[in-house]
Amino acid sequence: MNIDFSGQVAVVTGAGGGIGRAVAQLLSEVGSKVLLVDLAQDQGLETESLIKRAGKEAVFVKADVSDPEQVQRYVNTAMQTWGRVDVFMNNAAWQGEIHSLVDYPVDVFDKVMSINVRGVFLGMKYVLPIMIKQGRGAVVNTASLGSFLATRKLGPYTASKHAVMGLTKTAALEVARKGIRVNAVCPGPVDTDMLREIEASQASGSAEELRAQRTASIPDGRYAQPSEVANLMLYLASDLSSHITGQSIQINGGSHY
């Protein structure tokens, strides 16, 4: 069965790399026009260039997802450019720093919560009214295996991803009878730059040794690729998942049940 998003418009936050870039490219491949959002301008423009070189349509907007005015601006850009938003990949996040709770800097805690929780909230606050007027839409929030499990020295990140699940469930209930579905993907370890930064900070010795230990503990013996998470996100945005909403779906090689 072919998945065809022709004529649809998708907004992807955190589109400059990793999962965000992977899902933006995948959406464009199946026919969607894509608005790319990231605070990292060079990376966001690179994603835009990759999509355009493939003959597809994309526009990049530099934005801080924790700032209401900037969120409204990227949503308005999508509407001014294409007149609709059918898919919202609410993906932008930051892991924060690696500290125990008692040593965690308050300002860094606030920044993690601002990006990971406030950013998800603001994105839905300004995208959902458009979808309600359209009478259809799909939102996929990026949560984490950290929405279910804790990791030492990543307390704020863990708390933020638990919060994303709460926002997902609440939004899904509120718009379920308006033709809109809201779900979350919960990846385990994914082979991205963000995870390598975490490993480098956590490792007492070699980061590669730490990675080897962690992959050995995963039932299928490896980290996910961003493209695999993107595949799940695309499924949740498609009509193939038409009766799925309010769910937080894990993709982790069998690491947690």
Secondary structure, DSSP 8 states (H G I E B T S, - for coil): -----TT-EEEEESTTSHHHHHHHHHHHHTT-EEEEEES-HHHHHHHHHHHHHTT--EEEEE--TT-HHHHHHHHHHHHHHHS---EEEE----------GGG--HHHHHHHHIIIIIHHHHHHHHHHHHHHHHT-EEEEEE--GGGTS--TT-HHHHHHHHHHHHHHHHHHHHHGGGTEEEEEEEESSB-SHHHHHHHHHH-SS-HHHHHHHHHHHSTTSS-B-HHHHHHHHHHHHSGGGTT--S-EEEESTTS--
